[in-house]
Amino acid sequence: LLDDICLSMKTGNCLAVLGANGSGKSSLLKYLGSEDSPLAEETAIMFQDPDDQIIASTVDRELTLGRDGLQTGPVLDEFHLTGLGDIDPRLLSAGQKQRLVLAVALAAGPQVLLTDEPTALQDQHQSQWILNRLEEWVSHSGRTLITATCDRREAIRAQEILVLDQGKVVLHGPASELIDDPRVVAL
């Protein structure tokens, strides 16, 4: 699915992985989050479909899995899930589930966060909030974000862009230099 991909990243940066459907974006993120990953740093991943990650019987339990003593109230408030701690997470809206998965991923304290279409299930207001939250996380933590997207408005926020086509890199470089490239615009 992926062919001859070689990349290095500067810690504290954001890499936007772009490409059409089926280009290999999700496969790259899953590989980077797997046991076979070349990343030495601790990673967390936010899959495109939050139902693939939610396993606990309540929102609070989902947040506290492996994190005893975590106060869920402030986290729920921050991620616009106030008052939903006792609810079965499968009953949340798609956007709420996506924000819950992001909250769980960030609570893990990863060095590298992998997000696959992190705003796909959000309305415009929540999309902006998530993008701002991710940007803030990178700038304040000094950690690394790798995000798969089809949206140039999301990609322009990154320091680097990687464009995939059929599992191969067709462009890689600074976002400021590549964002207006016809191959990026066409996406």
PyMOL CGO cylinders between C-alpha atoms (Angstrom):
from pymol import cmd
from pymol.cgo import CYLINDER

trace = [
    CYLINDER, 0.00, 0.00, 0.00, 2.94, 2.30, 0.68, 0.3, 1, 1, 1, 1, 1, 1,
    CYLINDER, 2.94, 2.30, 0.68, 5.99, 2.45, -1.55, 0.3, 1, 1, 1, 1, 1, 1,
    CYLINDER, 5.99, 2.45, -1.55, 9.43, 3.85, -0.78, 0.3, 1, 1, 1, 1, 1, 1,
    CYLINDER, 9.43, 3.85, -0.78, 8.38, 6.54, 1.69, 0.3, 1, 1, 1, 1, 1, 1,
    CYLINDER, 8.38, 6.54, 1.69, 11.29, 8.20, 3.46, 0.3, 1, 1, 1, 1, 1, 1,
    CYLINDER, 11.29, 8.20, 3.46, 10.74, 11.23, 5.62, 0.3, 1, 1, 1, 1, 1, 1,
    CYLINDER, 10.74, 11.23, 5.62, 12.10, 12.99, 8.64, 0.3, 1, 1, 1, 1, 1, 1,
    CYLINDER, 12.10, 12.99, 8.64, 10.38, 15.55, 10.80, 0.3, 1, 1, 1, 1, 1, 1,
    CYLINDER, 10.38, 15.55, 10.80, 11.46, 18.26, 13.13, 0.3, 1, 1, 1, 1, 1, 1,
    CYLINDER, 11.46, 18.26, 13.13, 10.08, 17.84, 16.64, 0.3, 1, 1, 1, 1, 1, 1,
    CYLINDER, 10.08, 17.84, 16.64, 7.41, 20.42, 17.41, 0.3, 1, 1, 1, 1, 1, 1,
    CYLINDER, 7.41, 20.42, 17.41, 6.14, 20.66, 13.84, 0.3, 1, 1, 1, 1, 1, 1,
    CYLINDER, 6.14, 20.66, 13.84, 2.99, 19.64, 12.06, 0.3, 1, 1, 1, 1, 1, 1,
    CYLINDER, 2.99, 19.64, 12.06, 3.03, 17.55, 8.90, 0.3, 1, 1, 1, 1, 1, 1,
    CYLINDER, 3.03, 17.55, 8.90, -0.12, 17.51, 6.78, 0.3, 1, 1, 1, 1, 1, 1,
    CYLINDER, -0.12, 17.51, 6.78, -0.46, 14.35, 4.70, 0.3, 1, 1, 1, 1, 1, 1,
    CYLINDER, -0.46, 14.35, 4.70, -2.63, 15.05, 1.67, 0.3, 1, 1, 1, 1, 1, 1,
    CYLINDER, -2.63, 15.05, 1.67, -3.97, 12.91, -1.11, 0.3, 1, 1, 1, 1, 1, 1,
    CYLINDER, -3.97, 12.91, -1.11, -7.13, 11.76, -2.77, 0.3, 1, 1, 1, 1, 1, 1,
    CYLINDER, -7.13, 11.76, -2.77, -9.20, 8.92, -1.32, 0.3, 1, 1, 1, 1, 1, 1,
    CYLINDER, -9.20, 8.92, -1.32, -7.18, 5.72, -1.55, 0.3, 1, 1, 1, 1, 1, 1,
    CYLINDER, -7.18, 5.72, -1.55, -3.83, 7.51, -1.84, 0.3, 1, 1, 1, 1, 1, 1,
    CYLINDER, -3.83, 7.51, -1.84, -2.40, 5.91, 1.31, 0.3, 1, 1, 1, 1, 1, 1,
    CYLINDER, -2.40, 5.91, 1.31, -2.91, 8.64, 3.93, 0.3, 1, 1, 1, 1, 1, 1,
    CYLINDER, -2.91, 8.64, 3.93, -4.71, 6.42, 6.45, 0.3, 1, 1, 1, 1, 1, 1,
    CYLINDER, -4.71, 6.42, 6.45, -2.37, 3.51, 5.75, 0.3, 1, 1, 1, 1, 1, 1,
    CYLINDER, -2.37, 3.51, 5.75, 0.65, 5.71, 6.50, 0.3, 1, 1, 1, 1, 1, 1,
    CYLINDER, 0.65, 5.71, 6.50, -0.84, 6.85, 9.82, 0.3, 1, 1, 1, 1, 1, 1,
    CYLINDER, -0.84, 6.85, 9.82, -1.78, 3.30, 10.82, 0.3, 1, 1, 1, 1, 1, 1,
    CYLINDER, -1.78, 3.30, 10.82, 1.75, 2.15, 10.01, 0.3, 1, 1, 1, 1, 1, 1,
    CYLINDER, 1.75, 2.15, 10.01, 3.29, 4.99, 12.02, 0.3, 1, 1, 1, 1, 1, 1,
    CYLINDER, 3.29, 4.99, 12.02, 1.05, 4.09, 14.96, 0.3, 1, 1, 1, 1, 1, 1,
    CYLINDER, 1.05, 4.09, 14.96, 1.74, 0.36, 14.76, 0.3, 1, 1, 1, 1, 1, 1,
    CYLINDER, 1.74, 0.36, 14.76, 4.22, -1.86, 16.59, 0.3, 1, 1, 1, 1, 1, 1,
    CYLINDER, 4.22, -1.86, 16.59, 6.32, -1.91, 13.40, 0.3, 1, 1, 1, 1, 1, 1,
    CYLINDER, 6.32, -1.91, 13.40, 6.58, 1.88, 13.29, 0.3, 1, 1, 1, 1, 1, 1,
    CYLINDER, 6.58, 1.88, 13.29, 10.03, 3.42, 12.85, 0.3, 1, 1, 1, 1, 1, 1,
    CYLINDER, 10.03, 3.42, 12.85, 9.00, 6.13, 15.35, 0.3, 1, 1, 1, 1, 1, 1,
    CYLINDER, 9.00, 6.13, 15.35, 10.84, 5.75, 18.62, 0.3, 1, 1, 1, 1, 1, 1,
    CYLINDER, 10.84, 5.75, 18.62, 8.58, 8.27, 20.34, 0.3, 1, 1, 1, 1, 1, 1,
    CYLINDER, 8.58, 8.27, 20.34, 5.35, 7.42, 22.11, 0.3, 1, 1, 1, 1, 1, 1,
    CYLINDER, 5.35, 7.42, 22.11, 2.47, 7.96, 19.72, 0.3, 1, 1, 1, 1, 1, 1,
    CYLINDER, 2.47, 7.96, 19.72, -1.30, 8.25, 19.93, 0.3, 1, 1, 1, 1, 1, 1,
    CYLINDER, -1.30, 8.25, 19.93, -3.64, 7.90, 16.99, 0.3, 1, 1, 1, 1, 1, 1,
    CYLINDER, -3.64, 7.90, 16.99, -7.06, 9.29, 16.21, 0.3, 1, 1, 1, 1, 1, 1,
    CYLINDER, -7.06, 9.29, 16.21, -8.66, 7.16, 13.49, 0.3, 1, 1, 1, 1, 1, 1,
    CYLINDER, -8.66, 7.16, 13.49, -11.01, 8.63, 10.93, 0.3, 1, 1, 1, 1, 1, 1,
    CYLINDER, -11.01, 8.63, 10.93, -13.95, 6.65, 12.35, 0.3, 1, 1, 1, 1, 1, 1,
    CYLINDER, -13.95, 6.65, 12.35, -14.15, 7.18, 16.13, 0.3, 1, 1, 1, 1, 1, 1,
    CYLINDER, -14.15, 7.18, 16.13, -16.28, 4.03, 16.53, 0.3, 1, 1, 1, 1, 1, 1,
    CYLINDER, -16.28, 4.03, 16.53, -13.09, 2.06, 15.76, 0.3, 1, 1, 1, 1, 1, 1,
    CYLINDER, -13.09, 2.06, 15.76, -11.52, 3.33, 19.00, 0.3, 1, 1, 1, 1, 1, 1,
    CYLINDER, -11.52, 3.33, 19.00, -14.26, 3.64, 21.59, 0.3, 1, 1, 1, 1, 1, 1,
    CYLINDER, -14.26, 3.64, 21.59, -14.38, 0.61, 23.90, 0.3, 1, 1, 1, 1, 1, 1,
    CYLINDER, -14.38, 0.61, 23.90, -15.56, 1.66, 27.37, 0.3, 1, 1, 1, 1, 1, 1,
    CYLINDER, -15.56, 1.66, 27.37, -19.13, 1.64, 28.69, 0.3, 1, 1, 1, 1, 1, 1,
    CYLINDER, -19.13, 1.64, 28.69, -19.18, 5.33, 29.67, 0.3, 1, 1, 1, 1, 1, 1,
    CYLINDER, -19.18, 5.33, 29.67, -17.51, 8.50, 28.46, 0.3, 1, 1, 1, 1, 1, 1,
    CYLINDER, -17.51, 8.50, 28.46, -15.76, 8.88, 31.84, 0.3, 1, 1, 1, 1, 1, 1,
    CYLINDER, -15.76, 8.88, 31.84, -14.38, 5.34, 31.65, 0.3, 1, 1, 1, 1, 1, 1,
    CYLINDER, -14.38, 5.34, 31.65, -13.16, 5.95, 28.12, 0.3, 1, 1, 1, 1, 1, 1,
    CYLINDER, -13.16, 5.95, 28.12, -11.21, 8.97, 29.33, 0.3, 1, 1, 1, 1, 1, 1,
    CYLINDER, -11.21, 8.97, 29.33, -9.75, 7.24, 32.38, 0.3, 1, 1, 1, 1, 1, 1,
    CYLINDER, -9.75, 7.24, 32.38, -8.66, 3.94, 30.82, 0.3, 1, 1, 1, 1, 1, 1,
    CYLINDER, -8.66, 3.94, 30.82, -5.08, 3.54, 31.99, 0.3, 1, 1, 1, 1, 1, 1,
    CYLINDER, -5.08, 3.54, 31.99, -5.11, 6.94, 33.71, 0.3, 1, 1, 1, 1, 1, 1,
    CYLINDER, -5.11, 6.94, 33.71, -6.22, 6.48, 37.30, 0.3, 1, 1, 1, 1, 1, 1,
    CYLINDER, -6.22, 6.48, 37.30, -7.01, 9.71, 39.07, 0.3, 1, 1, 1, 1, 1, 1,
    CYLINDER, -7.01, 9.71, 39.07, -7.76, 11.74, 35.94, 0.3, 1, 1, 1, 1, 1, 1,
    CYLINDER, -7.76, 11.74, 35.94, -10.42, 14.33, 36.73, 0.3, 1, 1, 1, 1, 1, 1,
    CYLINDER, -10.42, 14.33, 36.73, -12.78, 13.99, 33.78, 0.3, 1, 1, 1, 1, 1, 1,
    CYLINDER, -12.78, 13.99, 33.78, -14.91, 17.09, 34.40, 0.3, 1, 1, 1, 1, 1, 1,
    CYLINDER, -14.91, 17.09, 34.40, -12.38, 19.65, 33.13, 0.3, 1, 1, 1, 1, 1, 1,
    CYLINDER, -12.38, 19.65, 33.13, -11.53, 17.45, 30.13, 0.3, 1, 1, 1, 1, 1, 1,
    CYLINDER, -11.53, 17.45, 30.13, -15.21, 17.04, 29.24, 0.3, 1, 1, 1, 1, 1, 1,
    CYLINDER, -15.21, 17.04, 29.24, -15.70, 20.79, 29.51, 0.3, 1, 1, 1, 1, 1, 1,
    CYLINDER, -15.70, 20.79, 29.51, -12.67, 21.53, 27.34, 0.3, 1, 1, 1, 1, 1, 1,
    CYLINDER, -12.67, 21.53, 27.34, -13.82, 19.18, 24.58, 0.3, 1, 1, 1, 1, 1, 1,
    CYLINDER, -13.82, 19.18, 24.58, -17.43, 20.42, 24.63, 0.3, 1, 1, 1, 1, 1, 1,
    CYLINDER, -17.43, 20.42, 24.63, -18.73, 17.22, 26.25, 0.3, 1, 1, 1, 1, 1, 1,
    CYLINDER, -18.73, 17.22, 26.25, -19.94, 18.77, 29.51, 0.3, 1, 1, 1, 1, 1, 1,
    CYLINDER, -19.94, 18.77, 29.51, -22.34, 16.56, 31.45, 0.3, 1, 1, 1, 1, 1, 1,
    CYLINDER, -22.34, 16.56, 31.45, -21.85, 13.49, 29.25, 0.3, 1, 1, 1, 1, 1, 1,
    CYLINDER, -21.85, 13.49, 29.25, -19.51, 11.50, 31.54, 0.3, 1, 1, 1, 1, 1, 1,
    CYLINDER, -19.51, 11.50, 31.54, -22.08, 8.86, 32.54, 0.3, 1, 1, 1, 1, 1, 1,
    CYLINDER, -22.08, 8.86, 32.54, -23.40, 8.29, 29.01, 0.3, 1, 1, 1, 1, 1, 1,
    CYLINDER, -23.40, 8.29, 29.01, -22.55, 5.27, 26.86, 0.3, 1, 1, 1, 1, 1, 1,
    CYLINDER, -22.55, 5.27, 26.86, -20.14, 6.79, 24.29, 0.3, 1, 1, 1, 1, 1, 1,
    CYLINDER, -20.14, 6.79, 24.29, -21.82, 4.86, 21.49, 0.3, 1, 1, 1, 1, 1, 1,
    CYLINDER, -21.82, 4.86, 21.49, -24.86, 7.14, 22.03, 0.3, 1, 1, 1, 1, 1, 1,
    CYLINDER, -24.86, 7.14, 22.03, -22.89, 10.32, 21.33, 0.3, 1, 1, 1, 1, 1, 1,
    CYLINDER, -22.89, 10.32, 21.33, -23.14, 12.13, 18.00, 0.3, 1, 1, 1, 1, 1, 1,
    CYLINDER, -23.14, 12.13, 18.00, -20.38, 11.44, 15.48, 0.3, 1, 1, 1, 1, 1, 1,
    CYLINDER, -20.38, 11.44, 15.48, -18.79, 14.81, 16.22, 0.3, 1, 1, 1, 1, 1, 1,
    CYLINDER, -18.79, 14.81, 16.22, -18.90, 14.23, 19.98, 0.3, 1, 1, 1, 1, 1, 1,
    CYLINDER, -18.90, 14.23, 19.98, -17.30, 10.81, 19.51, 0.3, 1, 1, 1, 1, 1, 1,
    CYLINDER, -17.30, 10.81, 19.51, -14.54, 12.37, 17.44, 0.3, 1, 1, 1, 1, 1, 1,
    CYLINDER, -14.54, 12.37, 17.44, -13.84, 14.97, 20.13, 0.3, 1, 1, 1, 1, 1, 1,
    CYLINDER, -13.84, 14.97, 20.13, -13.85, 12.23, 22.80, 0.3, 1, 1, 1, 1, 1, 1,
    CYLINDER, -13.85, 12.23, 22.80, -11.26, 10.22, 20.87, 0.3, 1, 1, 1, 1, 1, 1,
    CYLINDER, -11.26, 10.22, 20.87, -9.12, 13.35, 20.51, 0.3, 1, 1, 1, 1, 1, 1,
    CYLINDER, -9.12, 13.35, 20.51, -9.42, 14.02, 24.26, 0.3, 1, 1, 1, 1, 1, 1,
    CYLINDER, -9.42, 14.02, 24.26, -8.32, 10.44, 25.02, 0.3, 1, 1, 1, 1, 1, 1,
    CYLINDER, -8.32, 10.44, 25.02, -5.38, 10.70, 22.61, 0.3, 1, 1, 1, 1, 1, 1,
    CYLINDER, -5.38, 10.70, 22.61, -4.15, 13.99, 24.08, 0.3, 1, 1, 1, 1, 1, 1,
    CYLINDER, -4.15, 13.99, 24.08, -4.62, 12.75, 27.66, 0.3, 1, 1, 1, 1, 1, 1,
    CYLINDER, -4.62, 12.75, 27.66, -2.14, 9.96, 26.85, 0.3, 1, 1, 1, 1, 1, 1,
    CYLINDER, -2.14, 9.96, 26.85, 0.59, 12.63, 26.55, 0.3, 1, 1, 1, 1, 1, 1,
    CYLINDER, 0.59, 12.63, 26.55, 2.09, 11.36, 23.29, 0.3, 1, 1, 1, 1, 1, 1,
    CYLINDER, 2.09, 11.36, 23.29, 5.24, 12.78, 21.73, 0.3, 1, 1, 1, 1, 1, 1,
    CYLINDER, 5.24, 12.78, 21.73, 3.63, 12.28, 18.31, 0.3, 1, 1, 1, 1, 1, 1,
    CYLINDER, 3.63, 12.28, 18.31, -0.08, 12.60, 17.62, 0.3, 1, 1, 1, 1, 1, 1,
    CYLINDER, -0.08, 12.60, 17.62, -1.46, 11.01, 14.45, 0.3, 1, 1, 1, 1, 1, 1,
    CYLINDER, -1.46, 11.01, 14.45, -4.87, 12.30, 13.34, 0.3, 1, 1, 1, 1, 1, 1,
    CYLINDER, -4.87, 12.30, 13.34, -6.85, 11.01, 10.38, 0.3, 1, 1, 1, 1, 1, 1,
    CYLINDER, -6.85, 11.01, 10.38, -9.31, 13.63, 9.07, 0.3, 1, 1, 1, 1, 1, 1,
    CYLINDER, -9.31, 13.63, 9.07, -9.76, 15.12, 12.57, 0.3, 1, 1, 1, 1, 1, 1,
    CYLINDER, -9.76, 15.12, 12.57, -12.52, 17.53, 11.50, 0.3, 1, 1, 1, 1, 1, 1,
    CYLINDER, -12.52, 17.53, 11.50, -14.44, 15.29, 9.11, 0.3, 1, 1, 1, 1, 1, 1,
    CYLINDER, -14.44, 15.29, 9.11, -17.37, 14.83, 11.50, 0.3, 1, 1, 1, 1, 1, 1,
    CYLINDER, -17.37, 14.83, 11.50, -17.50, 18.37, 12.90, 0.3, 1, 1, 1, 1, 1, 1,
    CYLINDER, -17.50, 18.37, 12.90, -19.55, 21.40, 11.98, 0.3, 1, 1, 1, 1, 1, 1,
    CYLINDER, -19.55, 21.40, 11.98, -17.66, 24.53, 10.91, 0.3, 1, 1, 1, 1, 1, 1,
    CYLINDER, -17.66, 24.53, 10.91, -17.44, 25.95, 14.45, 0.3, 1, 1, 1, 1, 1, 1,
    CYLINDER, -17.44, 25.95, 14.45, -16.19, 22.69, 15.99, 0.3, 1, 1, 1, 1, 1, 1,
    CYLINDER, -16.19, 22.69, 15.99, -13.78, 22.16, 13.07, 0.3, 1, 1, 1, 1, 1, 1,
    CYLINDER, -13.78, 22.16, 13.07, -12.13, 25.49, 13.77, 0.3, 1, 1, 1, 1, 1, 1,
    CYLINDER, -12.13, 25.49, 13.77, -11.99, 24.67, 17.48, 0.3, 1, 1, 1, 1, 1, 1,
    CYLINDER, -11.99, 24.67, 17.48, -10.28, 21.32, 16.83, 0.3, 1, 1, 1, 1, 1, 1,
    CYLINDER, -10.28, 21.32, 16.83, -7.76, 22.85, 14.42, 0.3, 1, 1, 1, 1, 1, 1,
    CYLINDER, -7.76, 22.85, 14.42, -6.99, 25.61, 16.92, 0.3, 1, 1, 1, 1, 1, 1,
    CYLINDER, -6.99, 25.61, 16.92, -6.71, 23.04, 19.74, 0.3, 1, 1, 1, 1, 1, 1,
    CYLINDER, -6.71, 23.04, 19.74, -4.27, 20.91, 17.74, 0.3, 1, 1, 1, 1, 1, 1,
    CYLINDER, -4.27, 20.91, 17.74, -2.21, 23.94, 16.74, 0.3, 1, 1, 1, 1, 1, 1,
    CYLINDER, -2.21, 23.94, 16.74, -2.10, 25.06, 20.37, 0.3, 1, 1, 1, 1, 1, 1,
    CYLINDER, -2.10, 25.06, 20.37, -1.06, 21.55, 21.47, 0.3, 1, 1, 1, 1, 1, 1,
    CYLINDER, -1.06, 21.55, 21.47, 1.87, 21.54, 19.04, 0.3, 1, 1, 1, 1, 1, 1,
    CYLINDER, 1.87, 21.54, 19.04, 3.04, 25.05, 19.92, 0.3, 1, 1, 1, 1, 1, 1,
    CYLINDER, 3.04, 25.05, 19.92, 2.73, 24.69, 23.71, 0.3, 1, 1, 1, 1, 1, 1,
    CYLINDER, 2.73, 24.69, 23.71, 3.94, 21.10, 24.07, 0.3, 1, 1, 1, 1, 1, 1,
    CYLINDER, 3.94, 21.10, 24.07, 6.70, 21.16, 21.46, 0.3, 1, 1, 1, 1, 1, 1,
    CYLINDER, 6.70, 21.16, 21.46, 5.43, 17.80, 20.27, 0.3, 1, 1, 1, 1, 1, 1,
    CYLINDER, 5.43, 17.80, 20.27, 4.73, 16.58, 16.76, 0.3, 1, 1, 1, 1, 1, 1,
    CYLINDER, 4.73, 16.58, 16.76, 1.45, 16.30, 14.84, 0.3, 1, 1, 1, 1, 1, 1,
    CYLINDER, 1.45, 16.30, 14.84, 0.98, 14.27, 11.69, 0.3, 1, 1, 1, 1, 1, 1,
    CYLINDER, 0.98, 14.27, 11.69, -2.48, 14.76, 10.25, 0.3, 1, 1, 1, 1, 1, 1,
    CYLINDER, -2.48, 14.76, 10.25, -4.13, 13.27, 7.18, 0.3, 1, 1, 1, 1, 1, 1,
    CYLINDER, -4.13, 13.27, 7.18, -6.48, 15.61, 5.38, 0.3, 1, 1, 1, 1, 1, 1,
    CYLINDER, -6.48, 15.61, 5.38, -8.03, 16.42, 2.01, 0.3, 1, 1, 1, 1, 1, 1,
    CYLINDER, -8.03, 16.42, 2.01, -8.58, 20.05, 3.03, 0.3, 1, 1, 1, 1, 1, 1,
    CYLINDER, -8.58, 20.05, 3.03, -6.10, 22.74, 1.96, 0.3, 1, 1, 1, 1, 1, 1,
    CYLINDER, -6.10, 22.74, 1.96, -7.46, 25.01, 4.72, 0.3, 1, 1, 1, 1, 1, 1,
    CYLINDER, -7.46, 25.01, 4.72, -6.20, 22.47, 7.24, 0.3, 1, 1, 1, 1, 1, 1,
    CYLINDER, -6.20, 22.47, 7.24, -2.93, 21.83, 5.42, 0.3, 1, 1, 1, 1, 1, 1,
    CYLINDER, -2.93, 21.83, 5.42, -1.93, 25.51, 5.37, 0.3, 1, 1, 1, 1, 1, 1,
    CYLINDER, -1.93, 25.51, 5.37, -1.68, 25.38, 9.18, 0.3, 1, 1, 1, 1, 1, 1,
    CYLINDER, -1.68, 25.38, 9.18, 1.11, 22.78, 8.95, 0.3, 1, 1, 1, 1, 1, 1,
    CYLINDER, 1.11, 22.78, 8.95, 4.80, 23.53, 8.60, 0.3, 1, 1, 1, 1, 1, 1,
    CYLINDER, 4.80, 23.53, 8.60, 5.23, 20.72, 6.05, 0.3, 1, 1, 1, 1, 1, 1,
    CYLINDER, 5.23, 20.72, 6.05, 3.07, 19.02, 3.45, 0.3, 1, 1, 1, 1, 1, 1,
    CYLINDER, 3.07, 19.02, 3.45, 3.44, 15.47, 2.17, 0.3, 1, 1, 1, 1, 1, 1,
    CYLINDER, 3.44, 15.47, 2.17, 1.29, 14.56, -0.83, 0.3, 1, 1, 1, 1, 1, 1,
    CYLINDER, 1.29, 14.56, -0.83, 0.66, 10.89, -1.57, 0.3, 1, 1, 1, 1, 1, 1,
    CYLINDER, 0.66, 10.89, -1.57, -0.66, 9.27, -4.73, 0.3, 1, 1, 1, 1, 1, 1,
    CYLINDER, -0.66, 9.27, -4.73, -1.12, 5.50, -4.89, 0.3, 1, 1, 1, 1, 1, 1,
    CYLINDER, -1.12, 5.50, -4.89, 1.09, 5.06, -1.84, 0.3, 1, 1, 1, 1, 1, 1,
    CYLINDER, 1.09, 5.06, -1.84, 3.98, 7.09, -3.22, 0.3, 1, 1, 1, 1, 1, 1,
    CYLINDER, 3.98, 7.09, -3.22, 5.24, 10.54, -2.27, 0.3, 1, 1, 1, 1, 1, 1,
    CYLINDER, 5.24, 10.54, -2.27, 4.65, 13.04, -5.08, 0.3, 1, 1, 1, 1, 1, 1,
    CYLINDER, 4.65, 13.04, -5.08, 5.43, 16.21, -3.09, 0.3, 1, 1, 1, 1, 1, 1,
    CYLINDER, 5.43, 16.21, -3.09, 7.09, 16.93, 0.24, 0.3, 1, 1, 1, 1, 1, 1,
    CYLINDER, 7.09, 16.93, 0.24, 8.25, 20.23, 1.61, 0.3, 1, 1, 1, 1, 1, 1,
    CYLINDER, 8.25, 20.23, 1.61, 7.31, 23.44, 3.39, 0.3, 1, 1, 1, 1, 1, 1,
    CYLINDER, 7.31, 23.44, 3.39, 3.57, 24.15, 3.37, 0.3, 1, 1, 1, 1, 1, 1,
    CYLINDER, 3.57, 24.15, 3.37, 4.18, 27.78, 2.47, 0.3, 1, 1, 1, 1, 1, 1,
    CYLINDER, 4.18, 27.78, 2.47, 5.92, 26.70, -0.75, 0.3, 1, 1, 1, 1, 1, 1,
    CYLINDER, 5.92, 26.70, -0.75, 3.59, 23.83, -1.74, 0.3, 1, 1, 1, 1, 1, 1,
    CYLINDER, 3.59, 23.83, -1.74, 0.10, 24.97, -0.77, 0.3, 1, 1, 1, 1, 1, 1,
    CYLINDER, 0.10, 24.97, -0.77, -0.51, 26.60, -4.19, 0.3, 1, 1, 1, 1, 1, 1,
    CYLINDER, -0.51, 26.60, -4.19, 1.10, 23.79, -6.21, 0.3, 1, 1, 1, 1, 1, 1,
    CYLINDER, 1.10, 23.79, -6.21, -1.45, 22.61, -8.81, 0.3, 1, 1, 1, 1, 1, 1,
    CYLINDER, -1.45, 22.61, -8.81, -1.25, 19.04, -7.43, 0.3, 1, 1, 1, 1, 1, 1,
    CYLINDER, -1.25, 19.04, -7.43, -2.29, 20.33, -3.99, 0.3, 1, 1, 1, 1, 1, 1,
    CYLINDER, -2.29, 20.33, -3.99, -4.96, 22.67, -5.37, 0.3, 1, 1, 1, 1, 1, 1,
    CYLINDER, -4.96, 22.67, -5.37, -6.43, 19.79, -7.41, 0.3, 1, 1, 1, 1, 1, 1,
    CYLINDER, -6.43, 19.79, -7.41, -7.07, 17.82, -4.23, 0.3, 1, 1, 1, 1, 1, 1,
]
cmd.load_cgo(trace, "trace")
